[in-house]
């Protein structure tokens, strides 16, 4: 798997659903969840799509926090006090 590639997975019974995508491809992966939930040939349903969408959102929030945290820390230490 390429270094910057992201992965979401869901194990459901004997099935394992794995979705790999590049950063910035979140919209496409959400579309894939919708398409699979519509497809009656798979055991992937709307609940599964919701679980993976939540996982995706959680990862995006964690990434945003990681990007913002060093900036906040740097600003706080250069100002000599913390912002609350």
N, C-alpha and C positions, 0 to 999 in steps of 0.2 A: 504494500500500500504506500503510495507517495506520501512524503512527509507532511504536507499541508492538507491532505485529504481527510475529511471527516467521515465518521461512521455512526449510524444508529442501528440498533438491532432489537428484535423482539422475538422471544421464544414463546410459542403457543402450542402446547401439547407436543406433538412430534415435529411441528414445523418451526423453522427458524427463518425470520425475515431480516435481511441485512440490506441496508441502504447506505451507499457511499456517495459522497458529493464533495465538490470543491467549495471552499469559502465563497460566499456570494451566490451559491446555487440553492439557497434555502427555499425560494419560491418554487423551483422545479421539484424539489423533494416533497414539498407539500402537495403539489399537483399529482405526484406519483401516489401519495397516500390516498388521495381522493379517487384516482382511477382504480386503484386496487380495491378500495372499499365498494366501489360500484360493480366490480367484476364478481359475479356469482360463482365463477369457476375456482376462486381461491377461498381459503378460510379466513382471509383478512377482512375484518369488518370495521364499522365506524368507531367502535370502542378502541380497536387497535390503532386506528388513525389518530384518535384523540390522545392516546397514550404516547405515541411517537411524536405528535405535534408538541405535547407538553415537554417531552425530553428535549426536543429541538429548541424550544423557547428557553428552557433552563440552561442549556449550553450557551445560547446567545447572551443571556443575562450574565452568566459567569465570565464569558469573554469580555463583555463590556465592563464589568466590574474590574477585571484584571487590567484593562487598558486605562481605566480612570484612577485606580488606586495609586499607582506610582506617581501620577500627576498631582493628586491630592496630597500625598506624603511630601513630595518635593516642594509644593507650595507652602505647606504647613511649616516645614523645617526652615525654609528661607525666610518666612515671615516671623519666625521665632515664637509663634503660638499656634494653637489649633483652632480651627473654625468649627463651631457647633451651632 
